[in-house]
Each structure stands twice: as structure tokens, then as C-alpha cells.
Amino acid sequence: MMEPTFEKLLVLLADAEVNVVLVGGVAVTLHGYVRLTEDVDIFTLMSGLRYRDLAIDADEFELSGRKIRLASKPALIGLKCRSQGEKDQLDVVALKQLSENPEAFD
């Protein structure tokens, strides 16, 4: 479900105990709307206040025995609503549908 290089990166970050919250296309995919993405977007403690805001209600999933945080659907919607990008606007629509019906794209 996830690009192997993305998995390796997230496992390495978890092993190094780097506090991150996964955002962007990979997070959208993990919430149930599968789409292509070419990168991994993360927020770290170094991101400041935004990291804390995202971490408060972050969801978690397990990857190779490590817990990885990903931004919640409402947090992703909030981040992506600010963007003018076409993919981001499609993500907003999909995430809203998934909020109403978790099986919308099954």
C-alpha cells in the first residue's frame, strides 16, 4: 500500500525517535483515499506550534512494529483547504466523504 522507500524513511525516523506527524498524500491514502504521490510530507517538533496542533489529535498506524503518527482527517482538511493545488482540493473532497462514510472508497 505504501512505496517501500517511504516505509524505510518512516521506520528510520521512528527508530531514531524523531517525533513526526505524517501529512500530505501518504496520510490521505492511509485514511482511505488512494492516490499517487511522489513524496512524503511530515511535520516535526522543529516545525513548532503547528506540530503540537497536529500531534494532539493525530491518528496512529503500525509500520514494521513502530507506531507512526498521521494527521487526522479534520487536520488534513484544514491544511489542504488553504492550498490552491488541484490534488489538495480533490483530497479535501475525498477526506470529507470519508469523514461521513469511512467506506466511501472501498
MARGUNU-739698 format. One line per 4 residues: number of its first residue (from 1); their letters; for each residue x, y, z of N, C-alpha, C. Coordinates in nm, 2 decimals. Last residue first. Example, Ala and Ser with C-alpha at 12.3 -4.5 7.8 and 13.67 -1.06 7.14 Angstrom:
2> sa> 1.28/-0.22/0.71/1.37/-0.11/0.71/1.29/0.00/0.79; 1.32/-0.57/0.78/1.23/-0.45/0.78/1.32/-0.33/0.78 $
% end
This chain:
106> dfae> -1.42/0.21/-0.06/-1.39/0.06/-0.05/-1.44/-0.01/-0.18; -1.47/0.47/-0.03/-1.38/0.44/-0.14/-1.34/0.29/-0.14; -1.64/0.49/0.20/-1.67/0.56/0.07/-1.59/0.51/-0.05; -1.63/0.40/0.46/-1.61/0.30/0.35/-1.64/0.36/0.21 $
102> pnes> -1.68/0.62/0.63/-1.54/0.56/0.62/-1.52/0.46/0.51; -1.85/0.88/0.56/-1.87/0.74/0.53/-1.73/0.68/0.52; -1.77/1.13/0.65/-1.91/1.10/0.66/-1.93/0.95/0.64; -1.50/1.12/0.60/-1.55/1.16/0.74/-1.69/1.12/0.76 $
98> lqkl> -1.49/1.06/0.33/-1.45/0.96/0.43/-1.49/0.99/0.57; -1.57/1.31/0.24/-1.66/1.20/0.21/-1.62/1.08/0.31; -1.36/1.46/0.32/-1.49/1.50/0.38/-1.58/1.38/0.35; -1.16/1.35/0.17/-1.15/1.34/0.31/-1.28/1.37/0.38 $
94> avvd> -1.24/1.42/-0.09/-1.24/1.28/-0.06/-1.23/1.26/0.10; -1.22/1.70/-0.08/-1.35/1.64/-0.11/-1.35/1.50/-0.06; -0.94/1.72/-0.02/-1.04/1.78/0.07/-1.18/1.71/0.05; -0.83/1.61/-0.26/-0.81/1.54/-0.13/-0.92/1.59/-0.02 $
90> lqdk> -0.90/1.81/-0.44/-0.96/1.67/-0.45/-0.95/1.59/-0.32; -0.73/2.00/-0.34/-0.87/2.03/-0.34/-0.95/1.90/-0.36; -0.48/1.88/-0.39/-0.52/1.92/-0.25/-0.67/1.94/-0.24; -0.47/1.87/-0.66/-0.47/1.75/-0.59/-0.52/1.77/-0.44 $
86> egqs> -0.47/2.15/-0.72/-0.58/2.07/-0.77/-0.59/1.94/-0.68; -0.38/2.40/-0.48/-0.35/2.29/-0.57/-0.47/2.20/-0.60; -0.42/2.59/-0.30/-0.49/2.61/-0.43/-0.47/2.50/-0.53; -0.47/2.54/0.05/-0.39/2.52/-0.08/-0.48/2.54/-0.20 $
82> rckl> -0.63/2.53/0.26/-0.56/2.66/0.24/-0.48/2.66/0.11; -0.73/2.28/0.28/-0.82/2.38/0.23/-0.75/2.51/0.20; -0.52/2.13/0.39/-0.54/2.13/0.24/-0.64/2.23/0.19; -0.55/2.18/0.66/-0.42/2.21/0.59/-0.44/2.23/0.44 $
78> gila> -0.81/2.09/0.71/-0.77/2.22/0.74/-0.65/2.27/0.67; -0.78/1.82/0.63/-0.88/1.90/0.56/-0.84/2.05/0.59; -0.60/1.73/0.83/-0.56/1.73/0.69/-0.65/1.82/0.60; -0.76/1.76/1.06/-0.64/1.84/1.04/-0.59/1.85/0.90 $
74> pksa> -0.97/1.57/1.00/-1.00/1.72/1.02/-0.88/1.81/1.00; -0.81/1.33/0.99/-0.89/1.38/0.87/-0.92/1.53/0.89; -0.49/1.37/1.15/-0.63/1.33/1.15/-0.70/1.39/1.02; -0.16/1.28/1.05/-0.26/1.39/1.08/-0.40/1.33/1.07 $
70> lrik> -0.01/1.00/1.20/-0.05/1.07/1.08/-0.16/1.17/1.12; 0.26/0.84/1.35/0.15/0.93/1.36/0.12/0.99/1.22; 0.35/0.51/1.40/0.37/0.62/1.31/0.25/0.71/1.33; 0.51/0.26/1.58/0.39/0.35/1.57/0.43/0.48/1.50 $
66> rgsl> 0.65/-0.04/1.45/0.67/0.10/1.50/0.54/0.18/1.48; 0.63/-0.28/1.32/0.63/-0.28/1.46/0.65/-0.14/1.52; 0.60/-0.20/1.05/0.71/-0.28/1.09/0.74/-0.27/1.24; 0.38/0.03/1.15/0.46/0.00/1.04/0.58/-0.07/1.08 $
62> efed> 0.06/0.12/1.26/0.18/0.05/1.29/0.25/0.01/1.16; -0.08/0.45/1.31/-0.08/0.32/1.25/0.05/0.25/1.28; -0.28/0.71/1.46/-0.16/0.63/1.45/-0.18/0.50/1.37; -0.38/1.05/1.44/-0.41/0.91/1.44/-0.28/0.83/1.43 $
58> adia> -0.37/1.35/1.64/-0.31/1.26/1.53/-0.36/1.12/1.55; -0.44/1.55/1.80/-0.54/1.46/1.76/-0.50/1.36/1.65; -0.18/1.66/1.86/-0.28/1.65/1.96/-0.39/1.55/1.92; -0.02/1.70/1.64/0.00/1.58/1.72/-0.11/1.56/1.82 $
54> ldry> -0.10/1.95/1.53/-0.13/1.83/1.46/-0.12/1.70/1.54; -0.01/2.12/1.73/-0.15/2.12/1.69/-0.19/2.00/1.62; 0.26/2.06/1.73/0.18/2.03/1.85/0.03/2.03/1.82; 0.33/2.16/1.47/0.35/2.02/1.51/0.26/1.98/1.63 $
50> rlgs> 0.27/2.43/1.50/0.19/2.35/1.41/0.21/2.20/1.44; 0.48/2.53/1.67/0.34/2.52/1.72/0.25/2.43/1.63; 0.75/2.36/1.52/0.70/2.45/1.62/0.55/2.42/1.65; 0.90/2.20/1.36/0.81/2.28/1.29/0.73/2.38/1.39 $
46> mltf> 1.05/2.04/1.52/1.11/2.16/1.48/1.02/2.25/1.40; 0.89/1.82/1.54/0.89/1.91/1.65/0.96/2.04/1.61; 0.76/1.80/1.20/0.84/1.76/1.31/0.83/1.85/1.43; 0.55/1.68/0.95/0.58/1.78/1.04/0.66/1.73/1.15 $
42> idvd> 0.60/1.55/0.61/0.59/1.54/0.76/0.61/1.67/0.83; 0.53/1.39/0.31/0.53/1.52/0.38/0.51/1.49/0.53; 0.70/1.23/0.07/0.64/1.21/0.20/0.65/1.34/0.27; 0.61/1.20/-0.29/0.70/1.24/-0.17/0.62/1.21/-0.04 $
38> etlr> 0.44/1.15/-0.49/0.58/1.14/-0.52/0.67/1.17/-0.40; 0.14/0.97/-0.51/0.22/1.08/-0.46/0.36/1.05/-0.48; -0.18/0.86/-0.61/-0.04/0.86/-0.63/0.02/0.99/-0.56; -0.43/0.75/-0.38/-0.39/0.83/-0.49/-0.24/0.83/-0.50 $
34> vygh> -0.70/0.64/-0.19/-0.57/0.60/-0.25/-0.55/0.69/-0.38; -0.83/0.72/0.09/-0.84/0.77/-0.05/-0.71/0.75/-0.12; -0.78/0.63/0.35/-0.87/0.56/0.27/-0.89/0.61/0.13; -0.58/0.72/0.51/-0.71/0.74/0.56/-0.82/0.68/0.47 $
30> ltva> -0.36/0.67/0.36/-0.38/0.58/0.48/-0.52/0.60/0.54; -0.39/0.88/0.17/-0.40/0.74/0.13/-0.43/0.65/0.25; -0.33/1.10/0.34/-0.46/1.09/0.27/-0.49/0.94/0.23; -0.06/1.04/0.39/-0.16/1.04/0.50/-0.30/1.03/0.45 $
26> vggv> 0.04/1.07/0.14/0.05/0.94/0.21/-0.05/0.93/0.32; -0.01/1.34/0.08/-0.07/1.24/0.01/-0.07/1.10/0.07; 0.00/1.51/0.40/0.01/1.50/0.26/-0.05/1.38/0.20; 0.17/1.39/0.70/0.07/1.47/0.64/0.08/1.45/0.48 $
22> lvvn> 0.28/1.25/1.00/0.27/1.23/0.86/0.15/1.31/0.80; 0.47/1.39/1.25/0.33/1.36/1.21/0.33/1.36/1.06; 0.74/1.28/1.45/0.69/1.34/1.33/0.54/1.31/1.32; 1.02/1.27/1.64/0.87/1.29/1.66/0.82/1.36/1.53 $
18> vead> 1.25/1.03/1.62/1.22/1.16/1.57/1.07/1.17/1.57; 1.38/0.79/1.69/1.29/0.86/1.79/1.26/1.00/1.75; 1.50/0.64/1.51/1.58/0.74/1.56/1.50/0.83/1.67; 1.28/0.47/1.45/1.39/0.41/1.52/1.48/0.52/1.58 $
14> allv> 1.13/0.66/1.30/1.08/0.61/1.43/1.19/0.55/1.51; 1.30/0.70/1.08/1.26/0.82/1.17/1.21/0.77/1.30; 1.30/0.44/0.97/1.43/0.51/1.02/1.40/0.62/1.12; 1.03/0.42/0.91/1.09/0.33/1.00/1.22/0.39/1.06 $
10> llke> 1.01/0.62/0.71/0.93/0.63/0.83/0.98/0.54/0.94; 1.19/0.52/0.51/1.21/0.65/0.58/1.14/0.66/0.71; 1.07/0.28/0.45/1.20/0.28/0.50/1.23/0.41/0.58; 0.83/0.37/0.33/0.83/0.29/0.45/0.96/0.29/0.52 $
6> ftpe> 0.93/0.50/0.11/0.85/0.58/0.21/0.85/0.50/0.34; 1.03/0.28/-0.03/1.12/0.39/0.02/1.06/0.48/0.12; 0.79/0.14/-0.09/0.89/0.09/0.00/0.99/0.19/0.06; 0.48/0.30/-0.08/0.60/0.29/-0.15/0.71/0.24/-0.05 $
2> mm> 0.21/0.12/0.05/0.29/0.23/0.06/0.42/0.20/-0.01; 0.08/-0.12/0.00/0.00/0.00/0.00/0.09/0.13/0.00 $
% end
